[in-house]
Amino acid sequence: MISKKMKKILKRVYRFSFYLLGKLPVKKNTIIFESFLGKQYSDNPRAIYEYMVEHNYNYKMYWSFEKKTYDSFKNRNINSIKRFSIKWLFLMPRAEYWVSNSRLPLWIPKPHSTKYIQTWHGTPLKKLAADMDKVYMPGTDTEKYKRNFLTEARKWDYLISPNEYSTQIFKRAFQFKNTLIESGYPRNDYLFTSNNEKTLFNIKKSLDLPLNKKIILYAPTWRDNLYYSRGKYKFTIQMDLEQMKNSLGKKYIILLRLHYLVTEDLDLTSYSDFVYDFSNYEDIRDLYLISDFLITDYSSVFFDFAILKRPIIFYVYDLEDYRDNLRGFYFDFELNAPGPLVRKTEEIIEIIKKNERGDFYKNNRSINDFSKSFCSLEDGMASKRVVENIFKK
């Protein structure tokens, strides 16, 4: 077994090797893709990758996966490499392009010849980076967090924005001064190209879901101050699942999708025919398509789901604490949310039954106005705009 001292020495050698390899000539037309710290094959990097494959862009493209999830993807028809492996070490520092939707570790130096495309992963409701008043995350403090975040952001050559609202926030919160592409989100192209009965049926069949029930997607975000350790966050379901099952179980099922930073081993055996945990499913885009309802809180998922113009319920049992203490919002959430804000399970049930009577959005004004403000660039062509702006065919 390797001692702690030896591990530290090996880590230093590895980091120094990365730095030295970055001095070698760049591997032209080589791209490393990564999504959510290597945990998924998903999101904007996936959409960009699949567009380039479909349209025959002549690049050598690799996917970086963390060790725990690597086995889930090694049989896909993609060039997959284990994050921080020896193979990764020889590829990453010399790749011409990096495409990621979240921050890379701070210790990774960006070689001069590498172009770093940061796609990010959501339209922001909650404050980001330099705009945050207080940071409660483990292993850091407010000043250090902001300093490290902005140090990383200075490495980005390109930043993707889904709308004008996000563009203004990203420029300020990330103090970003390089090339910003306001294109819509590539990941949302799928909601246009695949929103048809055949695709929805095939997704439900592949996930072994009942075809005779409507689907409620519950996708909450994480809480900065509830954690086990750095990068591993707690989450307790505050919803009364027993009550939900008794009231809605004959007509509905719930798909649970926890945030990628949440580390929980939930015991849902009592609700095995009602609640299905898809927190580790590779890409939420399929779950959006098959869901009739979205229940969320402060997660950016509602900006994407609004494209489908289906009902959204905001389960905000800790609204004041989250808004006033943890993060703060960029706009008046209570006034502008595209759906009702509720605090109790009874209210969720009542609204879902109200929707059955056709009363949820009587004239659909709320969701339509919201969509005009935040989703106007979403037209199924965002991947094309991004790729043509950055990569040569």
KAGI-V769568 format. One record per pair of residues at least 4 apart in sequence whose C-alpha atoms are under 8 Angstrom apart, sorted by sequence separation. I is the first residue (numbers start at 1). GAP is how many residues later the second one is. D is the distance in whole Angstrom. If there is no record, write none. Layout:
# KAGI-V769568
((I & GAP & D) (I & GAP & D))
This chain:
# KAGI-V769568
((2 & 4 & 6) (3 & 4 & 6) (4 & 4 & 6) (5 & 4 & 6) (6 & 4 & 6) (7 & 4 & 6) (8 & 4 & 6) (9 & 4 & 6) (10 & 4 & 6) (11 & 4 & 6) (12 & 4 & 6) (13 & 4 & 6) (14 & 4 & 6) (15 & 4 & 6) (16 & 4 & 6) (17 & 4 & 6) (18 & 4 & 6) (19 & 4 & 7) (20 & 4 & 7) (22 & 4 & 8) (34 & 4 & 5) (35 & 4 & 7) (36 & 4 & 6) (42 & 4 & 5) (43 & 4 & 6) (44 & 4 & 6) (45 & 4 & 6) (46 & 4 & 6) (47 & 4 & 6) (48 & 4 & 6) (49 & 4 & 6) (50 & 4 & 6) (51 & 4 & 6) (52 & 4 & 6) (53 & 4 & 6) (65 & 4 & 6) (66 & 4 & 6) (67 & 4 & 8) (69 & 4 & 7) (70 & 4 & 6) (71 & 4 & 8) (74 & 4 & 8) (81 & 4 & 8) (84 & 4 & 6) (85 & 4 & 6) (86 & 4 & 6) (87 & 4 & 6) (88 & 4 & 6) (89 & 4 & 7) (90 & 4 & 7) (91 & 4 & 6) (100 & 4 & 8) (104 & 4 & 7) (110 & 4 & 7) (124 & 4 & 8) (127 & 4 & 6) (128 & 4 & 6) (136 & 4 & 8) (137 & 4 & 7) (140 & 4 & 6) (141 & 4 & 6) (142 & 4 & 6) (143 & 4 & 6) (144 & 4 & 6) (145 & 4 & 6) (146 & 4 & 6) (147 & 4 & 6) (148 & 4 & 6) (149 & 4 & 6) (150 & 4 & 6) (151 & 4 & 7) (152 & 4 & 7) (162 & 4 & 7) (163 & 4 & 6) (164 & 4 & 7) (165 & 4 & 7) (166 & 4 & 6) (167 & 4 & 6) (168 & 4 & 7) (169 & 4 & 6) (170 & 4 & 5) (171 & 4 & 5) (172 & 4 & 7) (184 & 4 & 8) (185 & 4 & 7) (188 & 4 & 7) (189 & 4 & 6) (190 & 4 & 6) (191 & 4 & 6) (195 & 4 & 7) (196 & 4 & 6) (197 & 4 & 6) (198 & 4 & 6) (199 & 4 & 6) (200 & 4 & 6) (201 & 4 & 6) (202 & 4 & 6) (203 & 4 & 6) (204 & 4 & 6) (205 & 4 & 6) (222 & 4 & 8) (223 & 4 & 8) (227 & 4 & 8) (228 & 4 & 6) (229 & 4 & 7) (240 & 4 & 6) (241 & 4 & 6) (242 & 4 & 6) (243 & 4 & 6) (244 & 4 & 6) (245 & 4 & 4) (248 & 4 & 6) (249 & 4 & 6) (258 & 4 & 6) (268 & 4 & 6) (271 & 4 & 5) (272 & 4 & 7) (283 & 4 & 8) (284 & 4 & 6) (285 & 4 & 6) (286 & 4 & 7) (287 & 4 & 6) (300 & 4 & 7) (301 & 4 & 6) (302 & 4 & 6) (303 & 4 & 7) (304 & 4 & 8) (305 & 4 & 7) (306 & 4 & 7) (318 & 4 & 6) (319 & 4 & 6) (320 & 4 & 6) (321 & 4 & 5) (322 & 4 & 5) (323 & 4 & 6) (324 & 4 & 6) (329 & 4 & 7) (332 & 4 & 6) (333 & 4 & 5) (337 & 4 & 8) (343 & 4 & 7) (344 & 4 & 7) (345 & 4 & 6) (346 & 4 & 6) (347 & 4 & 6) (348 & 4 & 6) (349 & 4 & 6) (350 & 4 & 6) (351 & 4 & 6) (352 & 4 & 7) (353 & 4 & 7) (354 & 4 & 7) (355 & 4 & 5) (358 & 4 & 7) (361 & 4 & 7) (364 & 4 & 6) (365 & 4 & 6) (366 & 4 & 6) (367 & 4 & 6) (368 & 4 & 6) (369 & 4 & 6) (370 & 4 & 6) (371 & 4 & 5) (372 & 4 & 5) (378 & 4 & 7) (381 & 4 & 6) (382 & 4 & 6) (383 & 4 & 6) (384 & 4 & 6) (385 & 4 & 6) (386 & 4 & 6) (387 & 4 & 5) (388 & 4 & 7) (2 & 5 & 7) (35 & 5 & 6) (41 & 5 & 6) (42 & 5 & 8) (52 & 5 & 5) (65 & 5 & 5) (82 & 5 & 8) (83 & 5 & 6) (84 & 5 & 6) (127 & 5 & 5) (135 & 5 & 8) (136 & 5 & 7) (140 & 5 & 6) (161 & 5 & 6) (162 & 5 & 8) (169 & 5 & 8) (170 & 5 & 7) (171 & 5 & 5) (190 & 5 & 8) (194 & 5 & 6) (195 & 5 & 7) (204 & 5 & 5) (227 & 5 & 6) (228 & 5 & 6) (244 & 5 & 7) (248 & 5 & 8) (296 & 5 & 8) (305 & 5 & 7) (320 & 5 & 8) (321 & 5 & 7) (322 & 5 & 6) (323 & 5 & 4) (331 & 5 & 8) (342 & 5 & 6) (354 & 5 & 6) (355 & 5 & 5) (361 & 5 & 7) (370 & 5 & 8) (371 & 5 & 7) (377 & 5 & 8) (34 & 6 & 8) (35 & 6 & 6) (74 & 6 & 6) (81 & 6 & 7) (82 & 6 & 6) (110 & 6 & 8) (135 & 6 & 6) (136 & 6 & 8) (161 & 6 & 6) (170 & 6 & 7) (171 & 6 & 7) (204 & 6 & 7) (205 & 6 & 8) (227 & 6 & 4) (228 & 6 & 6) (296 & 6 & 7) (306 & 6 & 8) (322 & 6 & 7) (323 & 6 & 6) (342 & 6 & 7) (354 & 6 & 6) (355 & 6 & 8) (34 & 7 & 8) (35 & 7 & 6) (73 & 7 & 7) (81 & 7 & 6) (135 & 7 & 5) (204 & 7 & 7) (226 & 7 & 6) (227 & 7 & 5) (268 & 7 & 7) (334 & 7 & 7) (35 & 8 & 7) (134 & 8 & 6) (226 & 8 & 5) (294 & 8 & 8) (352 & 8 & 8) (35 & 9 & 8) (133 & 9 & 8) (161 & 9 & 8) (224 & 9 & 8) (226 & 9 & 7) (351 & 9 & 7) (35 & 10 & 6) (70 & 10 & 8) (135 & 10 & 7) (201 & 10 & 8) (223 & 10 & 7) (302 & 10 & 7) (34 & 11 & 7) (35 & 11 & 8) (70 & 11 & 8) (222 & 11 & 7) (223 & 11 & 8) (294 & 11 & 8) (33 & 12 & 6) (49 & 12 & 8) (70 & 12 & 6) (222 & 12 & 8) (223 & 12 & 8) (33 & 13 & 8) (167 & 13 & 8) (222 & 13 & 7) (63 & 15 & 7) (65 & 15 & 7) (67 & 15 & 6) (167 & 15 & 7) (33 & 16 & 8) (62 & 16 & 7) (63 & 16 & 6) (64 & 16 & 6) (65 & 16 & 6) (66 & 16 & 6) (67 & 16 & 7) (98 & 16 & 7) (102 & 16 & 7) (129 & 16 & 8) (130 & 16 & 6) (294 & 16 & 8) (296 & 16 & 8) (298 & 16 & 8) (62 & 17 & 5) (63 & 17 & 5) (64 & 17 & 5) (65 & 17 & 5) (66 & 17 & 5) (93 & 17 & 7) (94 & 17 & 8) (96 & 17 & 6) (97 & 17 & 5) (98 & 17 & 6) (99 & 17 & 6) (100 & 17 & 7) (101 & 17 & 6) (102 & 17 & 8) (129 & 17 & 6) (288 & 17 & 6) (293 & 17 & 6) (294 & 17 & 6) (295 & 17 & 6) (296 & 17 & 7) (297 & 17 & 5) (61 & 18 & 7) (62 & 18 & 6) (63 & 18 & 6) (64 & 18 & 6) (65 & 18 & 5) (66 & 18 & 8) (93 & 18 & 7) (96 & 18 & 5) (97 & 18 & 5) (98 & 18 & 5) (99 & 18 & 5) (100 & 18 & 5) (101 & 18 & 5) (102 & 18 & 6) (164 & 18 & 7) (292 & 18 & 7) (293 & 18 & 5) (294 & 18 & 5) (295 & 18 & 5) (296 & 18 & 5) (297 & 18 & 5) (298 & 18 & 8) (62 & 19 & 7) (64 & 19 & 5) (95 & 19 & 6) (96 & 19 & 6) (97 & 19 & 6) (98 & 19 & 6) (99 & 19 & 6) (100 & 19 & 6) (101 & 19 & 4) (102 & 19 & 7) (159 & 19 & 8) (161 & 19 & 7) (163 & 19 & 6) (256 & 19 & 7) (260 & 19 & 7) (292 & 19 & 7) (293 & 19 & 6) (294 & 19 & 6) (295 & 19 & 6) (296 & 19 & 6) (297 & 19 & 5) (94 & 20 & 7) (97 & 20 & 7) (99 & 20 & 7) (100 & 20 & 7) (101 & 20 & 6) (129 & 20 & 6) (130 & 20 & 8) (158 & 20 & 6) (159 & 20 & 6) (160 & 20 & 6) (161 & 20 & 6) (162 & 20 & 6) (163 & 20 & 7) (253 & 20 & 8) (254 & 20 & 6) (255 & 20 & 6) (256 & 20 & 6) (257 & 20 & 7) (258 & 20 & 8) (259 & 20 & 7) (293 & 20 & 8) (295 & 20 & 7) (93 & 21 & 8) (129 & 21 & 8) (153 & 21 & 6) (157 & 21 & 6) (158 & 21 & 5) (159 & 21 & 5) (160 & 21 & 5) (161 & 21 & 5) (162 & 21 & 6) (163 & 21 & 6) (253 & 21 & 5) (254 & 21 & 5) (255 & 21 & 5) (256 & 21 & 5) (257 & 21 & 5) (258 & 21 & 5) (153 & 22 & 8) (154 & 22 & 7) (156 & 22 & 7) (157 & 22 & 6) (158 & 22 & 6) (159 & 22 & 6) (160 & 22 & 6) (161 & 22 & 6) (162 & 22 & 4) (252 & 22 & 7) (253 & 22 & 6) (254 & 22 & 6) (255 & 22 & 6) (256 & 22 & 6) (257 & 22 & 4) (153 & 23 & 7) (158 & 23 & 7) (160 & 23 & 7) (161 & 23 & 6) (162 & 23 & 5) (253 & 23 & 8) (255 & 23 & 6) (256 & 23 & 6) (257 & 23 & 8) (64 & 24 & 8) (150 & 24 & 6) (161 & 24 & 7) (40 & 25 & 7) (149 & 25 & 8) (150 & 25 & 7) (160 & 25 & 8) (249 & 25 & 6) (314 & 25 & 7) (316 & 25 & 6) (317 & 25 & 7) (318 & 25 & 8) (38 & 26 & 6) (39 & 26 & 6) (245 & 26 & 8) (312 & 26 & 7) (313 & 26 & 6) (314 & 26 & 6) (315 & 26 & 6) (316 & 26 & 6) (317 & 26 & 4) (38 & 27 & 4) (39 & 27 & 6) (235 & 27 & 7) (257 & 27 & 8) (312 & 27 & 5) (313 & 27 & 6) (314 & 27 & 5) (315 & 27 & 5) (316 & 27 & 5) (317 & 27 & 7) (339 & 27 & 7) (31 & 28 & 7) (33 & 28 & 7) (37 & 28 & 8) (38 & 28 & 5) (233 & 28 & 6) (234 & 28 & 6) (235 & 28 & 8) (311 & 28 & 7) (312 & 28 & 7) (313 & 28 & 6) (314 & 28 & 6) (315 & 28 & 6) (338 & 28 & 5) (339 & 28 & 7) (29 & 29 & 8) (30 & 29 & 6) (31 & 29 & 6) (32 & 29 & 6) (33 & 29 & 6) (34 & 29 & 6) (37 & 29 & 7) (39 & 29 & 8) (40 & 29 & 8) (232 & 29 & 6) (233 & 29 & 4) (234 & 29 & 6) (235 & 29 & 7) (242 & 29 & 8) (245 & 29 & 7) (313 & 29 & 7) (315 & 29 & 8) (338 & 29 & 5) (29 & 30 & 5) (30 & 30 & 5) (31 & 30 & 5) (32 & 30 & 5) (33 & 30 & 5) (34 & 30 & 5) (39 & 30 & 6) (231 & 30 & 6) (232 & 30 & 6) (233 & 30 & 6) (234 & 30 & 6) (241 & 30 & 8) (29 & 31 & 6) (30 & 31 & 6) (31 & 31 & 6) (32 & 31 & 6) (33 & 31 & 6) (34 & 31 & 7) (38 & 31 & 8) (232 & 31 & 5) (233 & 31 & 8) (30 & 32 & 8) (32 & 32 & 7) (41 & 32 & 8) (255 & 32 & 8) (306 & 32 & 8) (338 & 32 & 6) (315 & 33 & 8) (337 & 33 & 8) (336 & 34 & 8) (313 & 35 & 7) (216 & 36 & 7) (218 & 36 & 7) (222 & 36 & 8) (213 & 37 & 8) (214 & 37 & 6) (215 & 37 & 6) (216 & 37 & 6) (217 & 37 & 6) (218 & 37 & 6) (219 & 37 & 6) (220 & 37 & 7) (221 & 37 & 7) (222 & 37 & 6) (118 & 38 & 6) (213 & 38 & 5) (214 & 38 & 5) (215 & 38 & 5) (216 & 38 & 5) (217 & 38 & 5) (218 & 38 & 5) (219 & 38 & 5) (220 & 38 & 6) (221 & 38 & 5) (116 & 39 & 7) (117 & 39 & 6) (118 & 39 & 8) (119 & 39 & 8) (120 & 39 & 7) (123 & 39 & 7) (212 & 39 & 8) (213 & 39 & 5) (214 & 39 & 6) (215 & 39 & 6) (216 & 39 & 6) (217 & 39 & 6) (218 & 39 & 6) (219 & 39 & 6) (220 & 39 & 7) (222 & 39 & 7) (116 & 40 & 5) (117 & 40 & 6) (118 & 40 & 6) (119 & 40 & 6) (120 & 40 & 7) (122 & 40 & 8) (123 & 40 & 8) (213 & 40 & 7) (215 & 40 & 7) (217 & 40 & 7) (219 & 40 & 7) (222 & 40 & 6) (115 & 41 & 8) (116 & 41 & 5) (117 & 41 & 5) (118 & 41 & 5) (119 & 41 & 5) (120 & 41 & 8) (131 & 41 & 8) (106 & 42 & 7) (115 & 42 & 6) (116 & 42 & 6) (117 & 42 & 6) (118 & 42 & 7) (119 & 42 & 7) (124 & 42 & 7) (130 & 42 & 8) (131 & 42 & 5) (115 & 43 & 8) (117 & 43 & 8) (123 & 43 & 6) (130 & 43 & 5) (129 & 44 & 5) (130 & 44 & 7) (38 & 45 & 7) (106 & 45 & 8) (110 & 45 & 7) (128 & 45 & 6) (129 & 45 & 6) (130 & 45 & 8) (106 & 46 & 6) (128 & 46 & 8) (104 & 48 & 8) (103 & 49 & 7) (311 & 49 & 7) (311 & 50 & 8) (45 & 54 & 6) (45 & 55 & 6) (45 & 56 & 7) (44 & 57 & 7) (43 & 58 & 8) (309 & 58 & 6) (309 & 59 & 7) (32 & 60 & 7) (306 & 61 & 7) (309 & 62 & 8) (32 & 63 & 7) (31 & 64 & 6) (36 & 64 & 8) (306 & 64 & 8) (307 & 64 & 6) (30 & 65 & 5) (31 & 65 & 6) (32 & 65 & 6) (33 & 65 & 6) (34 & 65 & 6) (35 & 65 & 6) (36 & 65 & 6) (37 & 65 & 7) (306 & 65 & 6) (29 & 66 & 8) (30 & 66 & 5) (31 & 66 & 5) (32 & 66 & 5) (33 & 66 & 5) (34 & 66 & 5) (35 & 66 & 6) (36 & 66 & 6) (37 & 66 & 8) (27 & 67 & 5) (28 & 67 & 7) (29 & 67 & 6) (30 & 67 & 6) (31 & 67 & 6) (32 & 67 & 6) (33 & 67 & 6) (34 & 67 & 7) (35 & 67 & 7) (37 & 67 & 7) (26 & 68 & 5) (27 & 68 & 5) (28 & 68 & 6) (29 & 68 & 8) (31 & 68 & 7) (307 & 68 & 6) (21 & 69 & 7) (25 & 69 & 7) (26 & 69 & 6) (27 & 69 & 6) (306 & 69 & 8) (24 & 70 & 7) (26 & 70 & 6) (217 & 70 & 7) (18 & 71 & 6) (22 & 71 & 5) (217 & 71 & 8) (303 & 71 & 7) (304 & 71 & 8) (307 & 71 & 8) (17 & 72 & 8) (18 & 72 & 8) (21 & 72 & 6) (22 & 72 & 6) (303 & 72 & 7) (21 & 73 & 7) (19 & 74 & 7) (45 & 74 & 7) (217 & 74 & 6) (18 & 75 & 6) (44 & 75 & 6) (215 & 75 & 7) (216 & 75 & 6) (217 & 75 & 8) (219 & 75 & 7) (220 & 75 & 8) (221 & 75 & 8) (44 & 76 & 8) (215 & 76 & 5) (216 & 76 & 6) (217 & 76 & 6) (218 & 76 & 6) (219 & 76 & 6) (220 & 76 & 5) (221 & 76 & 7) (44 & 77 & 7) (214 & 77 & 7) (215 & 77 & 5) (216 & 77 & 5) (217 & 77 & 5) (218 & 77 & 5) (219 & 77 & 5) (220 & 77 & 5) (221 & 77 & 6) (43 & 78 & 7) (214 & 78 & 6) (215 & 78 & 7) (216 & 78 & 6) (217 & 78 & 6) (218 & 78 & 6) (219 & 78 & 8) (220 & 78 & 7) (221 & 78 & 5) (216 & 79 & 7) (220 & 79 & 6) (219 & 80 & 7) (219 & 82 & 7) (203 & 83 & 7) (204 & 86 & 7) (26 & 87 & 6) (137 & 87 & 5) (138 & 87 & 8) (203 & 87 & 7) (22 & 88 & 8) (23 & 88 & 7) (26 & 88 & 7) (136 & 88 & 6) (137 & 88 & 6) (22 & 89 & 5) (135 & 89 & 8) (136 & 89 & 5) (138 & 89 & 7) (200 & 89 & 7) (18 & 90 & 8) (19 & 90 & 7) (22 & 90 & 8) (137 & 90 & 8) (200 & 90 & 6) (18 & 91 & 8) (138 & 91 & 6) (139 & 91 & 6) (15 & 92 & 7) (19 & 92 & 8) (138 & 92 & 5) (15 & 93 & 7) (137 & 93 & 7) (138 & 93 & 8) (191 & 94 & 7) (195 & 94 & 6) (190 & 95 & 7) (188 & 97 & 8) (187 & 98 & 8) (191 & 98 & 7) (223 & 99 & 8) (225 & 101 & 8) (244 & 101 & 7) (248 & 101 & 7) (224 & 102 & 7) (243 & 102 & 8) (247 & 102 & 7) (223 & 103 & 8) (239 & 105 & 8) (240 & 105 & 6) (244 & 105 & 7) (239 & 106 & 6) (188 & 116 & 7) (191 & 116 & 8) (191 & 117 & 7) (48 & 138 & 7) (47 & 139 & 6) (48 & 139 & 8) (47 & 140 & 5) (44 & 141 & 7) (46 & 141 & 7) (44 & 142 & 5) (45 & 142 & 8) (47 & 142 & 8) (43 & 143 & 8) (44 & 143 & 5) (43 & 144 & 5) (126 & 172 & 7) (125 & 173 & 7) (125 & 174 & 8) (125 & 175 & 7) (124 & 176 & 6) (123 & 177 & 6) (122 & 178 & 5) (122 & 179 & 7) (123 & 180 & 7) (122 & 181 & 8) (192 & 187 & 7) (193 & 187 & 7) (192 & 188 & 5) (189 & 189 & 7) (191 & 189 & 8) (136 & 190 & 7) (188 & 190 & 7) (189 & 190 & 7) (190 & 190 & 7) (134 & 191 & 8) (135 & 191 & 8) (184 & 191 & 8) (189 & 191 & 4) (134 & 192 & 7) (188 & 192 & 7) (189 & 192 & 6) (134 & 193 & 7) (184 & 193 & 5) (185 & 193 & 7) (189 & 193 & 7) (133 & 194 & 7) (183 & 194 & 6) (184 & 194 & 5) (186 & 194 & 8) (188 & 194 & 8) (189 & 194 & 7) (132 & 195 & 7) (184 & 195 & 8) (186 & 195 & 7) (132 & 196 & 8) (186 & 196 & 5) (187 & 196 & 8) (185 & 197 & 6) (186 & 197 & 4) (184 & 198 & 5) (185 & 198 & 7) (183 & 199 & 5) (127 & 200 & 6) (186 & 200 & 8) (126 & 201 & 6) (127 & 201 & 6) (126 & 202 & 6) (127 & 202 & 6) (183 & 202 & 6) (126 & 203 & 5) (127 & 203 & 6) (183 & 203 & 7) (125 & 204 & 5) (126 & 204 & 6) (125 & 205 & 6) (181 & 205 & 7) (124 & 206 & 8) (125 & 206 & 7) (125 & 208 & 8) (181 & 208 & 8) (165 & 209 & 7) (163 & 211 & 6) (162 & 212 & 8) (163 & 212 & 7) (162 & 213 & 8) (163 & 213 & 7) (163 & 214 & 7) (162 & 215 & 7) (162 & 216 & 8) (39 & 221 & 8) (36 & 224 & 7) (160 & 226 & 8) (42 & 240 & 6) (43 & 240 & 7) (41 & 241 & 6) (42 & 241 & 5) (40 & 242 & 5) (41 & 242 & 7) (42 & 242 & 8) (43 & 242 & 8) (40 & 243 & 7) (51 & 332 & 7) (51 & 333 & 7) (48 & 335 & 6) (52 & 335 & 7) (57 & 335 & 8) (58 & 335 & 7) (47 & 336 & 6) (57 & 336 & 5) (56 & 337 & 8) (48 & 338 & 8) (48 & 339 & 7))
